[in-house]
Amino acid sequence: MKIGIIVPGSVPLVQGGAERFWGGLCDHINQDTSSCAELVSLPSPETKFIELMGSYRRFSDLDVTRFDRVISGKYPAWMVDHPDHTLYMVHKLRGVYDTYDLHSEAASVTPRLIPGEVQFLEQLITRNRPDREILSEFWQVLDEALQFDLEDWFAFPGPLTRRVIHFLDAIGINKKSISRFCAISKTVAQRENYFPDAVVPLVLHPPTELPVIAPTANIYLFTVSRLDAPKRIDLLIRAFMDTEINSEFRIAGTGPEQSSLKKLASSDPRVIFMGEISDQQLIQEYAGAAYVPFIPHDEDYGLVGIEAMLSAKALLTTVDAGGINEVFEQGQMGLSVCPEQASLAQAMIWMSEHALEVAEMGRAARARAILITWQKILSVMIEEASSINYMPAPRKKCVVVLTFPVWPPQNGGQSRVYNLYKEVARSYDVTLLSFVDFNKPAREIELSPGFTEIQVPKTLQHHRAEQNIAELLKVPAGDIAAINGSFLTPMYGYTLAYLGTGADLVIASHPYCYSVIRSVYKGRLWYEAHNVDYDIKKAILPDTDIGRKWLQAVRHVEAEGYNDSERTFTCSADDTVRLKELYGNRPTFVVPNGARVMPWGDVCYTVLPAYVIVWVLGPN
């Protein structure tokens, strides 16, 4: 089979991640299959709207009949017309899609304000379905409109030019034109307006074509990037300068922000700008790094992260970095933290002080990265079966935050949490985040389909703080110590931030982790009150200065969690009444202990605790 890989050529020519990817796909089809592939690239300037329209037109007119199949993945190459067309989406023109709002442009065109010279263009787009048969008329009308001096109306990006590009993309990408839909990441697959309705593309993570060598001495921080705003190198530099780490921070790459970044770091000799480096030097830099910071905003995929992982290097990334978080396991292969200067600085300090753990993370990262191969990609690109999928929407995600491990369930609290959320997991994906003793390993346990527990060991500092409090109070203090002690185990907060990014709801099971939750998560919060903790602690804490101090701390955090939460659910009506007496009238419902989940569908009685939560949380 003859396969044409149709790609836009950047002007001026650069050899970036997309270019490496397309070249690798072509090479591997030719080397590893019986098919023959050819890379077809047309120069595609896009600094001006009129240039971009020329590129769209050239691809729409391109004769690709000599190929049995074509593969495209980036604008405007998907305009080619072929009966067997595979779309392997890298990204659309983000400035008129998911990042358009950043330009503060008007969202729509007001028809009564449109000058006569462009009215025919606007009407053609409005009144016609995006279909290839309209292209001939479209190009004629566009040519006529572009002859007039209407720079404001053809601002790029702008509301009219955005509509034009959306119209053309809809012609190139639809169920009639495309035989199989794929994407390089879930991040790309789930972006709004990237794919036709009811189409869920097959996600195929591509490997890197960069060869790697065995890691050497871990003596510096290293990252490589185009130096422009979305890569957030300035945020990395600021965070690094907030630390006293005795290591160089080496930054490879060039770009429009190079001068401003050098100025930002001019007072810190630890920050080294390396400029453009060869592939051979890049391989060596990865090998010698202690770990690799990589924090782009909403990156399509992130080959830098894959290259670092394959080089057996832990990553420091952020929860909003996009595709890299799909192949990266928090706490196992590095850290994914909030995109804030203080959080990044704290993570850098932790990674620099825990060299052995970070090296182990790097080895785990490599074990994951070597599983990303061309084999699955080639099977989809070469085989005849269609990859159009009509699938249900992803399930909602719920994170439950605890101070104690749930698995294996041995006492009443553990049994309640395990059995309740196991039933909730029939409708939603549920992740429990819990502490375990400092001398136990971190674990991610699949308790049942859609139901997972992540156990994070306390640090030795956290453990000792808990012991000190217990000795002063003469009672166990694992829950009380978590009020402040949660911050002494940074991995817990990092993991919570990572989970919270994709969560539809976080539930504080007991109030003690409320502060750490709100330090990293600002979304929907519910509070599960197993008891009225103030009353319980009042009965067991000593009537001493230290006892009264911690009792007030319990009351304070319980009040905060109760009043900040969207809803509170209790184990009994008596607890509900008492919480309202102490802290005011808030939305509550009762999810009793020991109730059996009945089999008659979604009828929502309080004797059906899991169904109560599912009903109140809303449909999936």
TATA-V562867 format. One record per residue. N is the residue number from 1. PHI is phi in whole degrees, 0 to 359 (* if undefined). D_CENTER is the distance of its C-alpha to the mean C-alpha in Angstrom with 1 decimal. Layout:
# TATA-V562867
n;phi;d_center
N;PHI;D_CENTER
N;PHI;D_CENTER
This chain:
# TATA-V562867
n;phi;d_center
1;*;37.0
2;265;36.4
3;241;32.8
4;257;32.0
5;262;28.6
6;259;28.6
7;223;26.7
8;278;27.0
9;266;28.5
10;292;27.3
11;231;30.1
12;289;30.8
13;295;29.9
14;227;27.0
15;248;25.8
16;263;22.0
17;298;19.2
18;295;19.9
19;295;23.6
20;298;23.2
21;297;21.2
22;296;23.9
23;297;26.7
24;295;25.4
25;299;25.2
26;298;28.7
27;299;30.1
28;286;28.8
29;298;30.2
30;288;33.5
31;273;33.6
32;251;32.3
33;226;33.5
34;273;36.7
35;276;35.3
36;238;35.7
37;244;33.0
38;226;33.5
39;271;31.2
40;249;32.3
41;238;31.1
42;248;32.4
43;304;32.1
44;225;29.8
45;293;30.2
46;212;28.1
47;285;29.0
48;236;31.2
49;300;31.0
50;296;34.2
51;296;33.0
52;297;29.9
53;297;32.2
54;299;34.4
55;293;31.7
56;303;30.7
57;292;34.4
58;297;35.0
59;289;32.4
60;293;33.6
61;267;37.1
62;294;36.3
63;274;38.5
64;240;36.5
65;291;39.1
66;285;39.9
67;261;36.7
68;281;36.3
69;209;32.6
70;238;30.2
71;234;26.5
72;227;24.6
73;200;21.0
74;212;21.2
75;298;23.2
76;267;26.2
77;298;26.9
78;288;26.1
79;284;29.2
80;298;31.4
81;253;33.5
82;207;33.8
83;290;34.5
84;234;32.1
85;241;28.9
86;264;25.6
87;261;22.5
88;242;19.8
89;293;17.4
90;268;15.9
91;186;15.5
92;272;17.9
93;288;19.5
94;298;16.7
95;295;19.4
96;244;20.8
97;235;17.8
98;284;14.4
99;247;15.7
100;299;19.2
101;298;19.4
102;294;18.9
103;271;22.4
104;56;24.0
105;270;25.9
106;298;27.6
107;279;25.7
108;216;28.8
109;263;32.2
110;269;35.3
111;305;37.8
112;291;40.9
113;265;40.0
114;286;39.5
115;293;42.4
116;303;44.6
117;296;43.5
118;243;40.0
119;298;40.8
120;298;41.4
121;295;38.0
122;296;36.3
123;292;38.5
124;299;37.9
125;292;34.1
126;289;34.6
127;264;37.4
128;241;36.3
129;290;33.8
130;289;31.6
131;223;33.7
132;300;34.9
133;295;38.5
134;272;38.0
135;299;36.9
136;301;40.5
137;294;41.2
138;300;37.9
139;297;38.5
140;295;42.1
141;295;41.1
142;296;38.3
143;302;40.9
144;295;43.3
145;292;40.9
146;287;39.8
147;287;43.5
148;269;43.6
149;276;42.6
150;234;39.8
151;302;37.3
152;295;35.8
153;287;35.2
154;255;33.7
155;301;31.4
156;227;28.3
157;277;25.9
158;199;27.7
159;298;28.1
160;285;30.7
161;296;29.2
162;297;25.8
163;297;27.7
164;298;29.5
165;294;26.5
166;299;24.9
167;296;28.3
168;295;28.6
169;297;25.1
170;294;26.1
171;290;29.3
172;286;27.6
173;242;24.8
174;204;26.3
175;290;27.5
176;281;30.9
177;271;29.9
178;249;27.1
179;274;28.1
180;213;24.7
181;251;21.1
182;224;18.4
183;215;15.1
184;281;13.7
185;197;10.2
186;295;8.8
187;305;6.7
188;290;10.4
189;299;12.0
190;261;10.7
191;290;11.5
192;294;14.7
193;68;17.9
194;272;16.8
195;229;18.8
196;299;21.9
197;303;22.1
198;71;22.1
199;258;20.8
200;250;17.8
201;291;17.4
202;285;17.5
203;271;14.5
204;233;16.1
205;288;14.3
206;278;17.0
207;278;18.6
208;268;19.8
209;267;23.4
210;281;24.0
211;291;26.5
212;236;26.0
213;236;28.6
214;298;28.9
215;298;27.5
216;250;30.2
217;299;30.7
218;266;27.7
219;237;29.0
220;203;26.6
221;267;23.0
222;217;22.0
223;217;19.5
224;223;20.1
225;189;18.9
226;289;20.4
227;273;21.4
228;222;20.2
229;303;18.3
230;298;14.7
231;279;14.7
232;57;15.6
233;295;18.3
234;299;20.4
235;294;18.0
236;297;18.2
237;296;22.0
238;299;22.5
239;296;20.8
240;298;22.8
241;291;26.0
242;280;25.6
243;254;26.2
244;244;29.4
245;299;28.0
246;269;30.8
247;212;28.9
248;285;28.4
249;244;25.0
250;267;25.4
251;234;23.6
252;258;24.3
253;124;24.1
254;228;25.6
255;162;24.8
256;295;25.8
257;262;24.8
258;302;26.7
259;295;29.7
260;293;27.9
261;291;25.8
262;297;29.0
263;295;30.6
264;302;28.0
265;263;28.4
266;298;32.2
267;271;33.3
268;239;31.4
269;291;32.9
270;287;30.1
271;272;27.8
272;243;28.9
273;266;28.0
274;261;28.8
275;70;28.6
276;287;28.3
277;235;28.8
278;285;29.8
279;300;27.9
280;296;30.4
281;290;29.8
282;301;26.0
283;301;26.5
284;294;28.7
285;293;26.4
286;302;23.6
287;298;26.3
288;268;27.6
289;283;24.5
290;286;23.9
291;198;20.1
292;238;17.8
293;283;15.8
294;207;13.1
295;228;11.1
296;297;10.8
297;270;9.4
298;49;7.0
299;295;8.7
300;304;9.8
301;215;9.8
302;111;11.3
303;297;14.8
304;301;15.6
305;297;13.3
306;294;14.9
307;298;18.3
308;296;17.9
309;298;17.1
310;295;20.0
311;275;22.1
312;63;21.7
313;243;19.9
314;294;17.4
315;254;14.4
316;247;13.7
317;229;10.2
318;233;8.2
319;293;5.6
320;252;4.9
321;282;5.7
322;92;4.1
323;300;6.0
324;297;7.4
325;292;5.3
326;285;6.9
327;251;10.2
328;252;10.1
329;252;11.7
330;302;11.7
331;81;15.3
332;258;16.5
333;239;15.4
334;141;14.9
335;235;13.1
336;239;9.7
337;238;11.1
338;296;11.3
339;281;11.7
340;232;15.4
341;303;18.5
342;295;19.9
343;296;16.9
344;293;16.6
345;298;20.4
346;298;20.6
347;294;18.2
348;299;20.2
349;297;23.4
350;298;22.3
351;293;21.4
352;286;24.6
353;269;26.6
354;234;25.4
355;299;26.1
356;293;27.0
357;296;23.9
358;292;21.7
359;296;23.9
360;294;23.4
361;300;19.6
362;298;20.2
363;294;22.4
364;293;19.9
365;297;17.3
366;296;20.1
367;300;21.0
368;283;17.6
369;293;17.6
370;289;21.1
371;278;20.2
372;272;18.4
373;233;21.5
374;280;23.1
375;302;24.9
376;293;22.7
377;299;22.1
378;295;25.8
379;296;26.7
380;284;24.9
381;289;26.1
382;258;29.7
383;290;30.4
384;275;31.8
385;297;29.9
386;287;27.8
387;249;24.0
388;287;24.0
389;240;22.5
390;245;23.3
391;234;21.1
392;292;20.4
393;296;17.3
394;301;14.6
395;286;16.0
396;296;15.2
397;240;13.7
398;234;15.9
399;245;15.8
400;249;19.3
401;254;20.1
402;227;23.4
403;263;25.7
404;229;27.2
405;287;26.3
406;258;26.9
407;257;27.5
408;277;30.4
409;289;31.6
410;233;35.0
411;236;35.7
412;298;35.6
413;296;32.3
414;296;30.5
415;294;32.1
416;299;31.2
417;298;27.5
418;298;27.5
419;288;29.6
420;296;28.1
421;281;24.5
422;297;25.4
423;286;26.9
424;301;24.0
425;292;21.8
426;291;24.1
427;247;22.3
428;227;18.9
429;282;16.5
430;243;17.6
431;240;16.4
432;268;19.1
433;244;18.5
434;224;21.9
435;268;24.0
436;232;26.5
437;302;29.4
438;298;28.9
439;266;30.8
440;252;28.6
441;281;25.7
442;290;22.0
443;218;21.4
444;241;19.0
445;244;21.4
446;276;21.2
447;279;23.9
448;191;24.0
449;305;21.9
450;79;18.9
451;227;20.1
452;228;18.8
453;241;19.9
454;252;18.3
455;256;21.3
456;250;21.0
457;290;24.4
458;294;25.9
459;288;26.8
460;299;30.6
461;297;30.7
462;297;29.2
463;301;31.6
464;290;34.6
465;298;33.8
466;296;33.8
467;298;37.1
468;298;38.6
469;294;37.9
470;298;39.3
471;293;42.4
472;288;43.0
473;268;42.6
474;64;44.2
475;217;41.6
476;303;38.2
477;227;35.5
478;300;32.2
479;283;30.9
480;299;32.6
481;297;31.5
482;289;27.8
483;305;28.3
484;254;28.2
485;293;27.6
486;303;24.0
487;284;23.4
488;277;25.5
489;244;22.9
490;305;19.9
491;300;17.9
492;294;18.1
493;295;16.6
494;299;13.8
495;294;13.0
496;296;13.5
497;298;11.1
498;297;8.3
499;291;9.6
500;294;10.4
501;300;7.1
502;260;7.2
503;271;11.0
504;273;13.8
505;201;16.2
506;243;17.0
507;246;20.6
508;274;22.5
509;271;25.0
510;82;27.9
511;271;27.6
512;288;27.4
513;260;23.7
514;304;23.5
515;296;23.5
516;290;20.6
517;299;18.5
518;288;19.3
519;285;18.7
520;232;14.9
521;221;14.4
522;243;16.0
523;270;15.5
524;296;18.0
525;228;20.0
526;245;22.9
527;239;25.5
528;262;27.2
529;265;30.6
530;291;32.3
531;211;35.3
532;267;36.4
533;296;35.5
534;299;37.8
535;293;40.8
536;299;39.9
537;290;39.7
538;298;42.7
539;283;44.7
540;244;43.8
541;280;43.2
542;293;46.4
543;276;48.1
544;232;47.9
545;302;46.3
546;291;43.3
547;295;43.1
548;294;43.3
549;299;40.7
550;286;38.1
551;296;39.2
552;292;38.4
553;296;35.0
554;296;34.3
555;298;35.7
556;296;33.6
557;288;30.2
558;293;31.3
559;295;32.3
560;297;29.0
561;298;26.9
562;294;29.3
563;281;29.6
564;275;25.9
565;283;24.8
566;296;24.7
567;214;26.8
568;240;28.6
569;237;29.9
570;243;32.8
571;270;34.9
572;206;38.1
573;295;39.7
574;299;41.5
575;297;38.3
576;299;37.1
577;299;40.5
578;293;40.4
579;299;36.9
580;291;38.1
581;297;41.3
582;283;39.4
583;234;36.5
584;106;37.3
585;272;36.6
586;231;33.0
587;299;31.6
588;221;32.1
589;209;32.7
590;259;34.2
591;238;32.6
592;288;35.5
593;285;35.8
594;75;37.4
595;281;37.1
596;269;36.9
597;283;34.4
598;275;36.8
599;267;36.5
600;260;37.2
601;75;33.9
602;257;32.1
603;295;35.1
604;246;34.0
605;261;36.6
606;292;36.0
607;280;37.4
608;243;34.2
609;299;31.6
610;294;28.5
611;293;29.5
612;298;30.0
613;296;26.4
614;299;25.2
615;294;27.6
616;288;26.7
617;295;22.9
618;107;23.6
619;291;23.3
620;279;20.3
